[in-house]
Amino acid sequence: MTMPHLLLIAMYFPPSRASGVYRALALANYLAAHGWRVTVITVDEAYFDEVTGSADPGLLERIHPEVRVRRVRMPRGHLQSDLRNVGWWRANFPKPAAHIDGLVGKVFPDKYTRWIPGVVADALRVHRRERIDLVLSTGNPWSSFEAARLMHRATRIPYVLDYRDSWTLSQFTESDAFPPGHPARAAEASVMAGAAAAVFVNEPMRQWHAERYPDVADRMLVLENGYDPDLFDAPPFRRPDPAQPLRFGSVGTITEVWPHTEAWQGWEDARSAPELEGATFDLYGHLGFFPQAVPIIRKLLPGPGSGVVWRGAISKTDLRRVYAEMDVVVIAIPSSRYVTAGKVYEAMATGKPIVAIHTPETAASDPLRGYPLWFPVTELSIEAAAEAYVAAARAARTVTADDHAAALVHAERYRRANLLEPFELELRRLTHG
């Protein structure tokens, strides 16, 4: 088979620690290991320190050695909140700067629009030296979609849109993110119309977009998230020490939109049950995606005496140890028909009891169905959360090696490579028209 050349446009790529980085990293690595030449265009490394305030340098070591990474600087004066970093022009002439921001927004309705020219120029340089056969662009930001469309317009190279999130659909409210006539709607319709394929993380999202863009519906696919064995090696079976209290835990970015009331009041109520006597709850992960979110989220977490302790962020390379120490894994995410979460797949790969705090209709329920140690809430309420905690605690005390093995069999279907295999074949088909 020939070795096609794929260009991946992904702003969130190592050393970013944003949740979306793992999907982009897995795509690049899998394709490089399966007969593709892969070039990634991403942002400069300093962006993650200067703007998002977070990075995981250890992830740089996880990039496949054959993946070529090119970094295009993100213009970021308009993204800065600290006057020391906005630049002389913006600091001294804020009103003219804001006016220019408005004009830029009319070119393309995304706050990262200024990145597009550099991405397209760099992509064209790559293409002149080594022909690109396919562009795969992952969003957000949605400017990466427009860069792919412009590349197609200039070169006729087919492009694929990877929706890690949704653009004109508000996932959490299950409604339109923008009113009729908003420029974002026209921009999405434009990039969608020219795409060779559009990929979504779950079937409800695919269906919503198919109804919005029926002419493109036959080019829409689902590529679920999964877990990455190279980043997360499942811990061996271990029954909790009967002489020690149970250890609950959760891994992943903690945000304002978590079901904090149900999770924490339910936890407090459950602690009165004998199964949870002395139980602890360790939280691992950043507080929000940007520094300004930290004080807001801190106030939402339980205080001293609750048994809940925020342990801070950990590197993906340390996941195995953290999960091995847990007796029960807790998934608390926003409830929506369109919401899934990468932590769901990792949790299943532990083979441990899982408490899921979100409505049964939430898209994250779909991969969990059939997992033998799944303890979902029957409704999103404090009482239901407390019942789920207690049920999982009972299971943790009686779980067997066979239960653990059955859970891992279910999780195996969501190993990232198993999900990417048919997708890689589809991408190869697209390179041949």
C-alpha positions in Angstrom: 0.0 0.0 0.0 1.2 3.5 -0.7 2.2 5.9 2.1 -0.2 8.9 2.0 0.7 12.2 3.6 -1.8 13.6 6.1 -1.7 17.1 7.6 -3.3 17.3 11.0 -4.3 20.8 12.1 -4.6 20.7 15.9 -4.1 23.6 18.2 -4.3 21.4 21.2 -1.3 19.1 20.9 1.5 18.3 23.3 2.6 19.9 25.6 -1.0 21.1 26.0 -2.8 19.3 28.8 -6.3 20.2 27.6 -8.6 17.2 27.4 -8.8 17.4 23.6 -5.1 16.8 23.2 -5.3 13.1 23.7 -7.6 12.5 20.8 -5.3 14.5 18.5 -2.2 12.8 19.8 -3.7 9.3 19.4 -4.8 10.1 15.8 -1.3 11.3 14.8 0.5 8.4 16.5 -1.9 5.7 15.1 -1.6 7.0 11.6 2.2 7.3 11.8 2.3 3.7 13.0 0.0 2.5 10.2 1.6 3.6 7.0 1.0 7.3 6.9 3.4 10.2 6.7 2.0 12.6 9.3 2.7 16.3 9.7 1.0 18.2 12.5 0.6 22.0 12.6 0.0 23.3 16.1 0.7 26.4 18.1 4.0 27.5 19.7 4.8 25.8 23.0 4.9 29.1 24.9 1.2 29.7 24.2 0.2 27.1 26.8 2.2 28.9 29.5 1.3 32.4 28.5 -2.4 32.0 27.7 -3.9 28.8 29.0 -1.5 28.7 32.0 -1.1 24.9 31.8 1.0 22.3 30.1 2.2 18.8 30.5 5.7 18.6 29.1 5.8 14.8 29.7 3.3 14.4 26.8 6.0 15.5 24.3 7.7 12.2 24.8 4.5 10.4 23.7 4.6 11.8 20.2 5.5 9.0 17.7 9.1 9.6 16.4 7.8 9.7 12.8 5.3 12.5 13.4 6.6 15.8 12.2 5.4 18.7 14.4 5.4 22.3 13.1 4.5 25.1 15.4 2.9 28.3 14.1 2.8 31.2 16.6 -0.6 32.1 17.8 -1.1 35.9 17.9 -2.4 36.4 21.4 -2.4 40.0 22.6 -6.2 39.9 22.3 -6.3 36.7 24.4 -4.4 38.1 27.3 -6.1 39.4 30.4 -2.9 40.7 32.1 -2.0 44.2 30.9 1.7 43.3 31.1 1.3 40.8 28.3 -1.2 42.5 25.9 1.5 44.5 24.1 2.1 48.2 23.7 -0.5 49.0 21.1 -3.4 47.2 22.9 -2.4 48.5 26.3 -2.3 52.2 25.2 -5.1 52.2 22.6 -7.7 49.7 23.8 -10.6 51.2 21.9 -9.0 51.0 18.5 -7.7 47.6 19.3 -11.2 46.5 20.2 -12.5 47.9 16.9 -9.9 45.9 15.0 -10.9 42.8 16.9 -14.4 43.4 15.7 -13.3 43.6 12.1 -11.2 40.4 12.4 -14.3 38.7 13.8 -16.2 39.6 10.7 -13.6 37.8 8.6 -14.3 34.6 10.6 -16.3 34.4 13.9 -13.7 32.9 16.2 -11.3 34.5 18.7 -8.4 32.5 17.1 -9.0 33.9 13.6 -5.6 35.5 13.6 -4.0 32.1 13.6 -5.5 31.1 10.2 -3.1 33.0 7.9 0.0 31.5 9.5 -1.4 28.0 9.4 -2.4 28.2 5.8 0.9 29.7 4.8 2.8 27.0 6.6 0.6 24.2 5.2 1.3 25.5 1.7 5.0 25.4 2.3 4.7 21.8 3.5 2.6 20.9 0.4 5.1 22.5 -2.0 7.9 20.3 -0.6 5.9 17.1 0.0 2.5 16.8 -1.5 -0.3 16.5 1.1 -3.0 14.0 0.3 -5.5 14.7 3.1 -6.1 17.4 5.7 -7.6 16.4 9.1 -8.6 19.3 11.2 -9.7 19.0 14.8 -11.9 21.6 16.5 -12.1 23.6 18.6 -10.8 26.1 17.8 -13.0 26.4 14.7 -10.4 28.5 13.0 -8.6 25.2 12.3 -11.7 24.2 10.2 -11.5 27.4 8.2 -7.7 26.8 7.6 -8.5 23.4 6.2 -11.2 24.9 4.0 -8.8 27.5 2.6 -6.2 24.9 2.0 -8.8 22.9 0.0 -9.8 26.1 -1.9 -6.1 26.7 -2.9 -5.0 23.1 -3.6 -8.2 21.0 -3.9 -6.8 18.7 -1.2 -9.7 17.0 0.6 -10.3 17.7 4.2 -12.0 16.0 7.2 -13.5 17.9 10.1 -13.1 16.3 13.5 -15.6 17.6 16.0 -14.2 17.0 19.5 -16.8 19.5 20.7 -19.7 21.2 19.0 -19.7 24.6 17.5 -23.2 25.9 16.9 -24.8 23.4 19.2 -24.6 24.1 22.9 -23.9 20.7 24.3 -24.8 21.5 27.9 -28.1 23.2 27.2 -29.0 21.0 24.2 -29.9 24.1 22.2 -28.5 26.4 19.5 -25.4 28.2 20.6 -26.1 31.1 18.3 -29.3 32.7 17.1 -30.4 32.5 13.4 -28.4 34.8 11.2 -25.3 34.7 13.4 -22.0 34.6 11.4 -21.0 31.4 13.1 -23.9 29.5 11.5 -22.8 30.6 8.0 -19.2 29.8 8.8 -20.0 26.3 9.9 -22.2 25.7 6.8 -19.3 26.9 4.6 -16.7 24.6 6.1 -19.2 21.7 6.3 -20.2 22.0 2.6 -16.7 21.4 1.3 -15.7 18.7 3.7 -15.0 15.2 2.5 -16.2 14.0 5.9 -17.2 15.2 9.3 -16.5 13.1 12.4 -18.3 13.3 15.8 -17.6 11.8 19.2 -21.1 10.3 19.6 -24.2 9.4 17.6 -26.5 12.1 19.1 -24.0 14.8 17.9 -23.8 13.2 14.5 -27.6 13.1 14.3 -28.0 16.7 15.3 -25.6 17.9 12.7 -27.1 15.6 10.0 -30.5 17.3 10.6 -28.8 20.8 10.5 -26.8 19.9 7.3 -28.8 17.2 5.4 -26.8 17.6 2.3 -23.7 16.5 4.1 -25.4 13.8 6.2 -24.0 10.9 4.2 -20.5 12.1 4.9 -20.9 12.2 8.7 -19.2 9.6 10.8 -18.9 8.7 14.5 -15.4 8.2 16.0 -15.8 7.7 19.8 -13.1 8.6 22.2 -11.3 5.7 23.8 -8.5 4.9 26.2 -4.8 4.8 25.2 -2.8 1.9 26.6 0.4 3.7 26.0 -0.7 6.4 28.3 -2.7 4.3 30.7 -1.9 0.7 31.6 -4.8 -0.9 33.6 -3.9 -1.8 37.1 -4.1 -5.5 38.2 -7.0 -6.8 40.1 -7.0 -5.9 43.8 -9.7 -6.4 46.3 -9.8 -3.6 49.0 -8.2 -4.4 52.3 -11.2 -5.2 54.6 -9.4 -3.5 57.5 -9.1 -0.2 55.7 -11.7 2.4 54.6 -12.6 2.5 50.9 -10.9 5.0 48.6 -13.0 6.7 46.0 -11.5 8.9 43.4 -11.9 10.9 40.2 -9.4 11.9 37.6 -9.8 14.8 35.1 -10.3 18.5 34.9 -12.8 19.8 37.5 -15.1 22.4 36.0 -17.9 24.7 37.1 -20.4 22.7 35.1 -19.9 19.5 37.2 -22.9 18.4 39.1 -21.4 19.7 42.3 -24.5 19.8 44.5 -25.5 16.2 43.7 -22.0 14.8 43.9 -21.0 16.4 47.2 -24.2 16.4 49.1 -24.9 12.8 47.9 -21.4 11.9 49.1 -22.1 13.5 52.5 -25.3 11.6 52.9 -23.7 8.3 51.7 -21.0 8.5 54.4 -23.5 7.7 57.1 -23.8 4.2 55.6 -21.6 1.5 57.2 -20.1 0.6 53.8 -18.6 4.1 53.6 -17.4 4.5 57.2 -14.1 6.4 57.0 -14.2 6.5 53.2 -12.1 9.1 51.4 -12.5 10.8 48.0 -9.4 12.0 46.1 -9.8 14.4 43.3 -7.0 14.5 40.7 -7.0 17.2 38.0 -6.8 20.9 37.3 -9.4 23.3 38.5 -10.8 24.5 35.2 -9.0 25.2 32.0 -7.9 28.7 32.7 -6.4 30.3 35.8 -9.4 32.6 36.5 -11.6 29.6 37.1 -9.6 28.3 40.0 -11.1 30.4 42.9 -14.6 29.8 41.6 -14.2 26.0 41.5 -12.5 25.9 44.9 -15.6 27.3 46.5 -17.7 24.5 45.0 -15.7 21.7 46.5 -16.4 20.3 50.0 -14.4 21.6 52.9 -12.3 20.0 55.6 -14.0 17.0 57.3 -15.7 15.9 54.2 -13.2 13.2 53.3 -12.8 14.9 49.9 -9.3 16.1 49.1 -8.2 17.8 45.9 -4.8 16.3 45.1 -4.0 18.6 42.2 -3.1 17.7 38.6 -1.1 14.7 37.6 0.6 13.7 34.4 -1.0 11.1 32.2 2.2 9.1 32.8 1.2 8.7 36.5 -2.3 7.5 35.8 -1.7 3.8 36.5 -0.5 4.5 40.1 -3.4 6.8 40.8 -6.1 4.4 39.6 -4.4 1.5 41.3 -4.9 3.2 44.6 -8.6 3.7 44.1 -11.3 1.2 45.1 -14.1 3.0 43.3 -13.9 5.4 40.4 -16.3 8.3 40.2 -17.4 10.0 37.0 -19.2 13.4 37.6 -19.9 15.2 34.3 -22.5 17.6 32.9 -25.8 16.0 31.9 -26.7 16.2 28.2 -27.6 13.9 25.4 -24.5 15.2 23.6 -21.9 15.0 26.3 -19.3 12.2 26.6 -16.0 12.4 28.4 -12.6 10.8 27.9 -12.5 9.9 31.6 -15.4 7.4 31.0 -13.2 5.2 28.8 -10.2 5.3 31.2 -12.5 4.4 34.1 -13.8 1.3 32.3 -10.2 0.3 31.6 -9.5 0.0 35.3 -12.0 -2.8 35.7 -13.1 -1.2 39.0 -16.6 -0.2 40.2 -17.7 3.1 38.6 -20.2 5.6 40.1 -21.6 7.7 37.3 -23.3 11.0 38.3 -25.2 12.3 35.3 -28.6 11.8 33.9 -29.3 8.4 32.3 -29.9 10.2 29.0 -26.4 11.6 28.9 -24.3 10.3 25.9 -21.7 9.1 28.3 -24.1 6.3 29.4 -23.8 4.6 26.0 -20.3 3.2 26.3 -21.0 2.3 30.0 -24.0 0.1 29.2 -23.0 -3.5 29.7 -20.1 -2.7 32.0 -20.7 -5.1 34.9 -19.5 -2.8 37.6 -21.4 0.4 36.6 -23.5 2.2 39.2 -25.3 5.0 37.6 -27.8 7.4 39.2 -31.4 6.7 38.4 -31.9 10.4 38.2 -29.7 13.4 38.8 -30.5 14.0 42.5 -28.7 14.0 45.9 -30.6 10.9 46.9 -29.8 8.9 43.8 -26.1 9.9 44.0 -26.0 8.7 47.6 -27.5 5.4 46.6 -25.0 5.0 43.8 -22.1 5.6 46.2 -23.3 3.0 48.6 -24.0 0.4 45.9 -20.5 0.8 44.5 -19.0 0.5 47.9 -20.8 -2.8 48.5 -19.6 -4.1 45.1 -16.0 -3.0 45.9 -16.0 -5.2 49.0 -17.2 -8.3 47.2 -15.8 -7.9 43.7 -14.0 -10.9 42.3 -11.3 -11.5 39.8 -13.9 -12.7 37.3 -15.9 -9.5 37.8 -12.7 -7.5 37.1 -12.0 -9.6 34.0 -15.5 -9.2 32.6 -15.2 -5.4 33.1 -12.0 -5.4 31.1 -13.5 -7.4 28.3 -16.2 -4.7 28.0 -13.6 -1.9 28.1 -11.5 -3.6 25.4 -13.9 -2.5 22.6 -13.0 1.1 23.5 -9.3 0.6 23.2 -8.3 3.5 21.0 -6.6 1.3 18.4 -9.8 -0.7 18.0 -11.8 2.5 17.3 -9.2 4.0 15.0 -8.7 0.9 12.7 -11.9 1.4 10.6 -11.4 5.2 10.7 -7.9 4.8 9.2 -9.4 2.8 6.4 -11.9 5.5 5.7 -9.2 8.2 5.6 -7.2 6.0 3.1 -10.3 5.7 1.0 -10.7 9.5 0.9 -7.1 10.0 -0.3 -8.1 8.1 -3.4 -11.2 10.1 -4.1 
